[in-house]
Amino acid sequence: MANLQAEGEQHLSEIIDEIKKQLAQLEYGSLEIQVHNGQVVQIERREKRRWEKTPSAR
């Protein structure tokens, strides 16, 4: 039983590390964390990239 708990804590630690990594790499956008039955099953990162309009050449 203790082994299962240790594995669960290791898995949770890996998930938290991945969330931190994704947030650190994100400049503009969102991070969505999907949870099913109390467990994280998916992390989705959406990033926006925009450029300012420049005057067109004439």
PDB file with one MODEL, atoms N, CA, C and O in Angstrom:
MODEL        1
ATOM      1  N   MET A   1       0.827  -1.200   0.000  1.00  0.00           N
ATOM      2  CA  MET A   1       0.000   0.000   0.000  1.00  0.00           C
ATOM      3  C   MET A   1       0.869   1.262   0.000  1.00  0.00           C
ATOM      4  O   MET A   1       0.570   2.228  -0.702  1.00  0.00           O
ATOM      5  N   ALA A   2       1.945   1.245   0.792  1.00  0.00           N
ATOM      6  CA  ALA A   2       2.845   2.398   0.850  1.00  0.00           C
ATOM      7  C   ALA A   2       3.509   2.626  -0.496  1.00  0.00           C
ATOM      8  O   ALA A   2       3.772   3.767  -0.876  1.00  0.00           O
ATOM      9  N   ASN A   3       3.783   1.535  -1.227  1.00  0.00           N
ATOM     10  CA  ASN A   3       4.397   1.652  -2.549  1.00  0.00           C
ATOM     11  C   ASN A   3       3.459   2.361  -3.519  1.00  0.00           C
ATOM     12  O   ASN A   3       3.900   3.203  -4.301  1.00  0.00           O
ATOM     13  N   LEU A   4       2.175   2.030  -3.476  1.00  0.00           N
ATOM     14  CA  LEU A   4       1.186   2.695  -4.338  1.00  0.00           C
ATOM     15  C   LEU A   4       1.110   4.183  -4.029  1.00  0.00           C
ATOM     16  O   LEU A   4       1.011   5.009  -4.936  1.00  0.00           O
ATOM     17  N   GLN A   5       1.157   4.518  -2.753  1.00  0.00           N
ATOM     18  CA  GLN A   5       1.109   5.922  -2.352  1.00  0.00           C
ATOM     19  C   GLN A   5       2.350   6.651  -2.849  1.00  0.00           C
ATOM     20  O   GLN A   5       2.250   7.781  -3.328  1.00  0.00           O
ATOM     21  N   ALA A   6       3.504   6.030  -2.744  1.00  0.00           N
ATOM     22  CA  ALA A   6       4.744   6.642  -3.219  1.00  0.00           C
ATOM     23  C   ALA A   6       4.705   6.856  -4.731  1.00  0.00           C
ATOM     24  O   ALA A   6       5.162   7.885  -5.229  1.00  0.00           O
ATOM     25  N   GLU A   7       4.155   5.877  -5.461  1.00  0.00           N
ATOM     26  CA  GLU A   7       4.019   6.017  -6.914  1.00  0.00           C
ATOM     27  C   GLU A   7       3.076   7.162  -7.255  1.00  0.00           C
ATOM     28  O   GLU A   7       3.339   7.924  -8.185  1.00  0.00           O
ATOM     29  N   GLY A   8       1.991   7.290  -6.518  1.00  0.00           N
ATOM     30  CA  GLY A   8       1.029   8.372  -6.737  1.00  0.00           C
ATOM     31  C   GLY A   8       1.649   9.735  -6.486  1.00  0.00           C
ATOM     32  O   GLY A   8       1.401  10.682  -7.232  1.00  0.00           O
ATOM     33  N   GLU A   9       2.447   9.834  -5.446  1.00  0.00           N
ATOM     34  CA  GLU A   9       3.121  11.092  -5.128  1.00  0.00           C
ATOM     35  C   GLU A   9       4.161  11.434  -6.197  1.00  0.00           C
ATOM     36  O   GLU A   9       4.321  12.601  -6.553  1.00  0.00           O
ATOM     37  N   GLN A  10       4.867  10.424  -6.709  1.00  0.00           N
ATOM     38  CA  GLN A  10       5.848  10.635  -7.778  1.00  0.00           C
ATOM     39  C   GLN A  10       5.136  11.126  -9.034  1.00  0.00           C
ATOM     40  O   GLN A  10       5.604  12.056  -9.690  1.00  0.00           O
ATOM     41  N   HIS A  11       4.009  10.506  -9.370  1.00  0.00           N
ATOM     42  CA  HIS A  11       3.230  10.901 -10.554  1.00  0.00           C
ATOM     43  C   HIS A  11       2.742  12.342 -10.404  1.00  0.00           C
ATOM     44  O   HIS A  11       2.834  13.129 -11.346  1.00  0.00           O
ATOM     45  N   LEU A  12       2.229  12.685  -9.238  1.00  0.00           N
ATOM     46  CA  LEU A  12       1.758  14.040  -8.979  1.00  0.00           C
ATOM     47  C   LEU A  12       2.905  15.038  -9.096  1.00  0.00           C
ATOM     48  O   LEU A  12       2.729  16.129  -9.640  1.00  0.00           O
ATOM     49  N   SER A  13       4.059  14.674  -8.597  1.00  0.00           N
ATOM     50  CA  SER A  13       5.236  15.542  -8.700  1.00  0.00           C
ATOM     51  C   SER A  13       5.616  15.786 -10.160  1.00  0.00           C
ATOM     52  O   SER A  13       5.981  16.902 -10.530  1.00  0.00           O
ATOM     53  N   GLU A  14       5.532  14.742 -10.989  1.00  0.00           N
ATOM     54  CA  GLU A  14       5.837  14.884 -12.421  1.00  0.00           C
ATOM     55  C   GLU A  14       4.830  15.809 -13.097  1.00  0.00           C
ATOM     56  O   GLU A  14       5.202  16.618 -13.947  1.00  0.00           O
ATOM     57  N   ILE A  15       3.571  15.693 -12.727  1.00  0.00           N
ATOM     58  CA  ILE A  15       2.535  16.549 -13.301  1.00  0.00           C
ATOM     59  C   ILE A  15       2.785  18.004 -12.914  1.00  0.00           C
ATOM     60  O   ILE A  15       2.720  18.893 -13.763  1.00  0.00           O
ATOM     61  N   ILE A  16       3.067  18.244 -11.657  1.00  0.00           N
ATOM     62  CA  ILE A  16       3.330  19.611 -11.188  1.00  0.00           C
ATOM     63  C   ILE A  16       4.558  20.190 -11.886  1.00  0.00           C
ATOM     64  O   ILE A  16       4.557  21.359 -12.269  1.00  0.00           O
ATOM     65  N   ASP A  17       5.595  19.387 -12.053  1.00  0.00           N
ATOM     66  CA  ASP A  17       6.792  19.842 -12.768  1.00  0.00           C
ATOM     67  C   ASP A  17       6.466  20.215 -14.208  1.00  0.00           C
ATOM     68  O   ASP A  17       6.976  21.211 -14.720  1.00  0.00           O
ATOM     69  N   GLU A  18       5.626  19.430 -14.863  1.00  0.00           N
ATOM     70  CA  GLU A  18       5.239  19.720 -16.252  1.00  0.00           C
ATOM     71  C   GLU A  18       4.412  21.000 -16.331  1.00  0.00           C
ATOM     72  O   GLU A  18       4.593  21.798 -17.251  1.00  0.00           O
ATOM     73  N   ILE A  19       3.513  21.201 -15.382  1.00  0.00           N
ATOM     74  CA  ILE A  19       2.721  22.431 -15.350  1.00  0.00           C
ATOM     75  C   ILE A  19       3.639  23.634 -15.175  1.00  0.00           C
ATOM     76  O   ILE A  19       3.472  24.639 -15.865  1.00  0.00           O
ATOM     77  N   LYS A  20       4.592  23.549 -14.276  1.00  0.00           N
ATOM     78  CA  LYS A  20       5.553  24.633 -14.063  1.00  0.00           C
ATOM     79  C   LYS A  20       6.353  24.915 -15.331  1.00  0.00           C
ATOM     80  O   LYS A  20       6.569  26.073 -15.689  1.00  0.00           O
ATOM     81  N   LYS A  21       6.792  23.859 -16.007  1.00  0.00           N
ATOM     82  CA  LYS A  21       7.565  24.006 -17.237  1.00  0.00           C
ATOM     83  C   LYS A  21       6.746  24.716 -18.309  1.00  0.00           C
ATOM     84  O   LYS A  21       7.235  25.638 -18.961  1.00  0.00           O
ATOM     85  N   GLN A  22       5.503  24.285 -18.488  1.00  0.00           N
ATOM     86  CA  GLN A  22       4.651  24.889 -19.504  1.00  0.00           C
ATOM     87  C   GLN A  22       4.364  26.358 -19.190  1.00  0.00           C
ATOM     88  O   GLN A  22       4.352  27.191 -20.096  1.00  0.00           O
ATOM     89  N   LEU A  23       4.136  26.680 -17.929  1.00  0.00           N
ATOM     90  CA  LEU A  23       3.899  28.070 -17.539  1.00  0.00           C
ATOM     91  C   LEU A  23       5.140  28.929 -17.767  1.00  0.00           C
ATOM     92  O   LEU A  23       5.030  30.075 -18.202  1.00  0.00           O
ATOM     93  N   ALA A  24       6.300  28.388 -17.479  1.00  0.00           N
ATOM     94  CA  ALA A  24       7.544  29.139 -17.660  1.00  0.00           C
ATOM     95  C   ALA A  24       7.796  29.454 -19.133  1.00  0.00           C
ATOM     96  O   ALA A  24       8.390  30.485 -19.449  1.00  0.00           O
ATOM     97  N   GLN A  25       7.355  28.583 -20.032  1.00  0.00           N
ATOM     98  CA  GLN A  25       7.565  28.772 -21.463  1.00  0.00           C
ATOM     99  C   GLN A  25       6.489  29.645 -22.102  1.00  0.00           C
ATOM    100  O   GLN A  25       6.639  30.061 -23.251  1.00  0.00           O
ATOM    101  N   LEU A  26       5.425  29.923 -21.391  1.00  0.00           N
ATOM    102  CA  LEU A  26       4.280  30.644 -21.934  1.00  0.00           C
ATOM    103  C   LEU A  26       4.450  32.142 -21.725  1.00  0.00           C
ATOM    104  O   LEU A  26       4.612  32.605 -20.595  1.00  0.00           O
ATOM    105  N   GLU A  27       4.413  32.901 -22.825  1.00  0.00           N
ATOM    106  CA  GLU A  27       4.518  34.353 -22.712  1.00  0.00           C
ATOM    107  C   GLU A  27       3.133  35.004 -22.758  1.00  0.00           C
ATOM    108  O   GLU A  27       2.810  35.837 -21.911  1.00  0.00           O
ATOM    109  N   TYR A  28       2.315  34.626 -23.746  1.00  0.00           N
ATOM    110  CA  TYR A  28       0.945  35.120 -23.870  1.00  0.00           C
ATOM    111  C   TYR A  28       0.059  33.940 -24.243  1.00  0.00           C
ATOM    112  O   TYR A  28       0.334  33.256 -25.229  1.00  0.00           O
ATOM    113  N   GLY A  29      -0.975  33.694 -23.495  1.00  0.00           N
ATOM    114  CA  GLY A  29      -1.865  32.600 -23.824  1.00  0.00           C
ATOM    115  C   GLY A  29      -2.500  32.005 -22.583  1.00  0.00           C
ATOM    116  O   GLY A  29      -2.712  32.694 -21.586  1.00  0.00           O
ATOM    117  N   SER A  30      -2.801  30.720 -22.655  1.00  0.00           N
ATOM    118  CA  SER A  30      -3.458  30.064 -21.532  1.00  0.00           C
ATOM    119  C   SER A  30      -2.979  28.621 -21.398  1.00  0.00           C
ATOM    120  O   SER A  30      -2.508  28.006 -22.355  1.00  0.00           O
ATOM    121  N   LEU A  31      -3.116  28.107 -20.189  1.00  0.00           N
ATOM    122  CA  LEU A  31      -2.795  26.717 -19.898  1.00  0.00           C
ATOM    123  C   LEU A  31      -4.050  26.095 -19.310  1.00  0.00           C
ATOM    124  O   LEU A  31      -4.555  26.551 -18.283  1.00  0.00           O
ATOM    125  N   GLU A  32      -4.548  25.062 -19.955  1.00  0.00           N
ATOM    126  CA  GLU A  32      -5.777  24.401 -19.509  1.00  0.00           C
ATOM    127  C   GLU A  32      -5.421  23.026 -18.960  1.00  0.00           C
ATOM    128  O   GLU A  32      -4.717  22.248 -19.603  1.00  0.00           O
ATOM    129  N   ILE A  33      -5.916  22.741 -17.765  1.00  0.00           N
ATOM    130  CA  ILE A  33      -5.643  21.464 -17.114  1.00  0.00           C
ATOM    131  C   ILE A  33      -6.951  20.692 -17.026  1.00  0.00           C
ATOM    132  O   ILE A  33      -7.896  21.130 -16.369  1.00  0.00           O
ATOM    133  N   GLN A  34      -7.004  19.536 -17.694  1.00  0.00           N
ATOM    134  CA  GLN A  34      -8.198  18.691 -17.684  1.00  0.00           C
ATOM    135  C   GLN A  34      -8.089  17.680 -16.546  1.00  0.00           C
ATOM    136  O   GLN A  34      -7.076  16.997 -16.394  1.00  0.00           O
ATOM    137  N   VAL A  35      -9.153  17.601 -15.753  1.00  0.00           N
ATOM    138  CA  VAL A  35      -9.191  16.684 -14.615  1.00  0.00           C
ATOM    139  C   VAL A  35     -10.414  15.781 -14.755  1.00  0.00           C
ATOM    140  O   VAL A  35     -11.518  16.259 -15.015  1.00  0.00           O
ATOM    141  N   HIS A  36     -10.214  14.479 -14.582  1.00  0.00           N
ATOM    142  CA  HIS A  36     -11.311  13.500 -14.594  1.00  0.00           C
ATOM    143  C   HIS A  36     -11.174  12.621 -13.359  1.00  0.00           C
ATOM    144  O   HIS A  36     -10.106  12.070 -13.088  1.00  0.00           O
ATOM    145  N   ASN A  37     -12.253  12.498 -12.624  1.00  0.00           N
ATOM    146  CA  ASN A  37     -12.258  11.689 -11.392  1.00  0.00           C
ATOM    147  C   ASN A  37     -11.140  12.086 -10.439  1.00  0.00           C
ATOM    148  O   ASN A  37     -10.535  11.232  -9.792  1.00  0.00           O
ATOM    149  N   GLY A  38     -10.868  13.388 -10.356  1.00  0.00           N
ATOM    150  CA  GLY A  38      -9.876  13.886  -9.415  1.00  0.00           C
ATOM    151  C   GLY A  38      -8.436  13.727  -9.864  1.00  0.00           C
ATOM    152  O   GLY A  38      -7.517  13.972  -9.082  1.00  0.00           O
ATOM    153  N   GLN A  39      -8.220  13.322 -11.105  1.00  0.00           N
ATOM    154  CA  GLN A  39      -6.851  13.138 -11.591  1.00  0.00           C
ATOM    155  C   GLN A  39      -6.623  13.958 -12.849  1.00  0.00           C
ATOM    156  O   GLN A  39      -7.497  14.044 -13.711  1.00  0.00           O
ATOM    157  N   VAL A  40      -5.445  14.560 -12.951  1.00  0.00           N
ATOM    158  CA  VAL A  40      -5.080  15.311 -14.144  1.00  0.00           C
ATOM    159  C   VAL A  40      -4.857  14.312 -15.277  1.00  0.00           C
ATOM    160  O   VAL A  40      -4.079  13.367 -15.146  1.00  0.00           O
ATOM    161  N   VAL A  41      -5.558  14.541 -16.398  1.00  0.00           N
ATOM    162  CA  VAL A  41      -5.427  13.625 -17.526  1.00  0.00           C
ATOM    163  C   VAL A  41      -4.840  14.309 -18.758  1.00  0.00           C
ATOM    164  O   VAL A  41      -4.372  13.638 -19.678  1.00  0.00           O
ATOM    165  N   GLN A  42      -4.862  15.653 -18.777  1.00  0.00           N
ATOM    166  CA  GLN A  42      -4.372  16.348 -19.969  1.00  0.00           C
ATOM    167  C   GLN A  42      -4.020  17.784 -19.616  1.00  0.00           C
ATOM    168  O   GLN A  42      -4.688  18.421 -18.801  1.00  0.00           O
ATOM    169  N   ILE A  43      -2.955  18.287 -20.243  1.00  0.00           N
ATOM    170  CA  ILE A  43      -2.581  19.686 -20.128  1.00  0.00           C
ATOM    171  C   ILE A  43      -2.522  20.234 -21.548  1.00  0.00           C
ATOM    172  O   ILE A  43      -1.868  19.659 -22.418  1.00  0.00           O
ATOM    173  N   GLU A  44      -3.210  21.351 -21.775  1.00  0.00           N
ATOM    174  CA  GLU A  44      -3.225  21.948 -23.108  1.00  0.00           C
ATOM    175  C   GLU A  44      -2.759  23.398 -23.006  1.00  0.00           C
ATOM    176  O   GLU A  44      -3.282  24.181 -22.213  1.00  0.00           O
ATOM    177  N   ARG A  45      -1.761  23.740 -23.830  1.00  0.00           N
ATOM    178  CA  ARG A  45      -1.237  25.097 -23.831  1.00  0.00           C
ATOM    179  C   ARG A  45      -1.626  25.781 -25.129  1.00  0.00           C
ATOM    180  O   ARG A  45      -1.423  25.238 -26.215  1.00  0.00           O
ATOM    181  N   ARG A  46      -2.186  26.977 -25.009  1.00  0.00           N
ATOM    182  CA  ARG A  46      -2.517  27.786 -26.180  1.00  0.00           C
ATOM    183  C   ARG A  46      -1.720  29.070 -26.085  1.00  0.00           C
ATOM    184  O   ARG A  46      -1.733  29.761 -25.066  1.00  0.00           O
ATOM    185  N   GLU A  47      -1.036  29.371 -27.155  1.00  0.00           N
ATOM    186  CA  GLU A  47      -0.186  30.554 -27.144  1.00  0.00           C
ATOM    187  C   GLU A  47      -0.583  31.482 -28.287  1.00  0.00           C
ATOM    188  O   GLU A  47      -0.834  31.040 -29.409  1.00  0.00           O
ATOM    189  N   LYS A  48      -0.634  32.752 -27.986  1.00  0.00           N
ATOM    190  CA  LYS A  48      -0.969  33.761 -28.987  1.00  0.00           C
ATOM    191  C   LYS A  48       0.320  34.441 -29.447  1.00  0.00           C
ATOM    192  O   LYS A  48       1.215  34.722 -28.650  1.00  0.00           O
ATOM    193  N   ARG A  49       0.388  34.689 -30.726  1.00  0.00           N
ATOM    194  CA  ARG A  49       1.497  35.460 -31.290  1.00  0.00           C
ATOM    195  C   ARG A  49       0.889  36.529 -32.172  1.00  0.00           C
ATOM    196  O   ARG A  49       0.137  36.234 -33.101  1.00  0.00           O
ATOM    197  N   ARG A  50       1.218  37.762 -31.875  1.00  0.00           N
ATOM    198  CA  ARG A  50       0.694  38.878 -32.647  1.00  0.00           C
ATOM    199  C   ARG A  50       1.834  39.794 -33.042  1.00  0.00           C
ATOM    200  O   ARG A  50       2.833  39.929 -32.337  1.00  0.00           O
ATOM    201  N   TRP A  51       1.651  40.410 -34.178  1.00  0.00           N
ATOM    202  CA  TRP A  51       2.625  41.372 -34.664  1.00  0.00           C
ATOM    203  C   TRP A  51       1.907  42.692 -34.881  1.00  0.00           C
ATOM    204  O   TRP A  51       0.760  42.728 -35.326  1.00  0.00           O
ATOM    205  N   GLU A  52       2.593  43.764 -34.564  1.00  0.00           N
ATOM    206  CA  GLU A  52       2.007  45.079 -34.805  1.00  0.00           C
ATOM    207  C   GLU A  52       1.964  45.365 -36.286  1.00  0.00           C
ATOM    208  O   GLU A  52       2.837  44.938 -37.041  1.00  0.00           O
ATOM    209  N   LYS A  53       0.941  46.091 -36.697  1.00  0.00           N
ATOM    210  CA  LYS A  53       0.827  46.463 -38.107  1.00  0.00           C
ATOM    211  C   LYS A  53       1.905  47.497 -38.415  1.00  0.00           C
ATOM    212  O   LYS A  53       2.161  48.409 -37.629  1.00  0.00           O
ATOM    213  N   THR A  54       2.518  47.334 -39.561  1.00  0.00           N
ATOM    214  CA  THR A  54       3.510  48.314 -40.010  1.00  0.00           C
ATOM    215  C   THR A  54       2.936  49.059 -41.202  1.00  0.00           C
ATOM    216  O   THR A  54       2.135  48.510 -41.958  1.00  0.00           O
ATOM    217  N   PRO A  55       3.341  50.291 -41.365  1.00  0.00           N
ATOM    218  CA  PRO A  55       2.853  51.023 -42.542  1.00  0.00           C
ATOM    219  C   PRO A  55       3.260  50.289 -43.824  1.00  0.00           C
ATOM    220  O   PRO A  55       4.400  49.845 -43.966  1.00  0.00           O
ATOM    221  N   SER A  56       2.316  50.174 -44.741  1.00  0.00           N
ATOM    222  CA  SER A  56       2.616  49.462 -45.984  1.00  0.00           C
ATOM    223  C   SER A  56       3.516  50.314 -46.878  1.00  0.00           C
ATOM    224  O   SER A  56       3.423  51.542 -46.900  1.00  0.00           O
ATOM    225  N   ALA A  57       4.365  49.644 -47.592  1.00  0.00           N
ATOM    226  CA  ALA A  57       5.281  50.336 -48.505  1.00  0.00           C
ATOM    227  C   ALA A  57       4.496  50.863 -49.700  1.00  0.00           C
ATOM    228  O   ALA A  57       3.606  50.181 -50.209  1.00  0.00           O
ATOM    229  N   ARG A  58       4.822  52.072 -50.149  1.00  0.00           N
ATOM    230  CA  ARG A  58       4.111  52.655 -51.298  1.00  0.00           C
ATOM    231  C   ARG A  58       5.043  52.862 -52.435  1.00  0.00           C
ATOM    232  O   ARG A  58       4.632  53.343 -53.491  1.00  0.00           O
TER     233      ARG A  58
ENDMDL
END
